[in-house]
Amino acid sequence: MSLRVYAIAYLIFLYAPIALLPIFAFNDATIIAFPLSGGTTKWFGELMTNRALHTAVGNSLFIAVMTSILSTLLGVCAARAGAMYRFPMKAGIMGFIMLPLVLPEIIVAVSLLVVVVQILDLGLSNWTIIAAHVLICTPFSIAILNGAFQNLDPSMEEAAMDLGESRFSAFRLVTLPLVMPGIIASMLIAFTISLDEFIIAFFLSGSSPTMPVYIWGLLRFPQSLPVVMALGTILVALSILLLTIAEILRRRGMARVGVKDKGGFL
Amino acid sequence: MWRRLTATEGGQGLLMVSPPLIYALALLAVPLGAILLFSFWTQDFMAVDTTFTLNNYREIAEKPIYGALLQRSLFVAGCVTIVTVIVAFPVAYFVSFHVRPERKSLWLFLITIPFWTSYLIRVFLWKVILGYNGVINTGLINLGLIEEPLTFILYNVNAVIITLAHAFAPFAILPIFVALEKIDRSLLEASQDLGESKFMTFLRVTLPLSMPGVVAAVLIVFIPTIGDYVTPELMGGAGGKLIANMIQTQFLALNNAPLGAALAIVAMLSVSAISLVFVLLNRRWLKGRS
């Protein structure tokens, strides 16, 4: 019983900062502090007219969409290889691919910065961020897709091939429908991570910032903070929506291949 | 060659895993090698001098600021890890042992949601909570518990630790939860049948069996914490900056990439060394008992 109280208190601690977002987003004062001084929606109105912000959001959406597609493609390869084949050095190879999960992000950021700018002498652009985001999102994609591929029976694809389908169409007609919910869940998670990622984007963004980099710039100016709160409210609502869809799909995918849900993305 | 590769299961598996593997080699292994190489070069105004030298490492060893920053970073990461894991364990235990199986994924989902939502804004909101006119101070003043706002909770190491512990909380819960889920429940009954109390059963059966999860949680919190510069930048004030801030400054503000690279290498080696020692100290818990 006391454990339940503790767990609920812990959830409140986890959600406390987010819960403050809408409070200040609708608060009619430029200072982010108590006491509150009446409701307004003007901060949301300012979001609509801010051109620099729109460019930043455009960059972030492009990066997040490309990242979600590419990291899910790589994730499918790795999850399929991990679940359906035995091959030499399997544990080492899979461990290495999952390494970005625990590597400090600043290390990923500076090492790519050195390669791109100092060694290859290329400019920074949205694509440098996409390259890095695919690297850090692939392990998450794999973790989600593992659930979908784990208990897939390889003999189903073999049966399709025995009945005359080619290897690829067997995959497309038999395996793909079964793992589709996992694929969409993985794309949504990669999209959410990429959209929110700051540490790497700050190092690798070119002249045109992503949304988190733009927000970072705003945090230094007290008068722009209420707008950040309004933006944050929208972002949090959006992430919760996407994550909920991802979670529902992930569960449906596991049910489809008959795996008992052990819960959680990781 | 192609036919031989696709004929065996091992070959097919390697072929299948090769796209993510090549990607990770090109964008992780090669860049890591590049910063290692870079750390032995020096910055000469606009150009990089590529003669091999240990000067960067010598500078890091000799100037006390780098040592102090590294020490503080490791201290903060250690505190964050201890706090997160100790606070998270009961929650993982509760979800694993006291929540009905069909409700478990809902709990885990609720725990992970805040982790995915705008990191920058979450860190900033801690400033709102802990600040001079923040939620805690105005709350305590209104309750009449304090007269002056508390100042020891913003722009110092405490604030950095609180914020990071909040950010990494779900990371600690998940591995512990997975380890607890694996425990065979009949072992607990056996222990109690043999006369141990509930508490002793927890200490002598549940806790040792959950250690692989605890160790994983420690590593998964401790290692990335070193790389964070958002929280120290926003919450740390002058006295709360960490090694990652210095790496960032060297790369972006001072345009001294080789020294930044050397700092990154030193930070990574220290973290790896500590993690390795930690795993070795706990190896008796990690032996596979499936």
Interface residues (C-beta under 8 A of the other chain):
Chain A: L3 R4 Y6 A7 Y10 L11 F13 L14 Y15 A16 P17 I18 L20 L21 F24 I31 I32 A33 F34 P35 L73 L74 G75 C77 A78 R80 A81 G82 M84 Y85 R86 F87 P88 K90 I93 M94 F96 I97 L99 P100 L101 V102 L103 P104 E105 I106 I107 V108 V110 S111 L112 L113 V114 V115 Q118 I119 A131 A132 V134 L135 T138 I142 I189 T192 I193 D196 E197 F198 I199 F203 P212 I215 W216 L219 V228 M229 L231 G232 L235 V236 S239 I240 L243 E247 R251 D261 K262 G263 G264 F265 L266
Chain B: E9 G10 G11 Q12 G13 L14 M16 V17 S18 P19 P20 L21 Y23 A24 L27 L28 A29 V30 P31 L32 A34 I35 F38 V48 V87 P90 V91 Y93 F94 V95 H98 K104 S105 W107 L108 F109 L110 I111 T112 I113 P114 W116 T117 S118 Y119 L120 I121 R122 F124 L125 W126 V128 I129 G131 N133 G134 V135 T138 H166 A169 P170 L174 P175 F177 V178 E181 L219 I220 I223 P224 T225 I226 G227 D228 Y229 V230 L234 A244 I247 Q248 F251 L252 A257 G260 A261 A264 A267 M268 V271
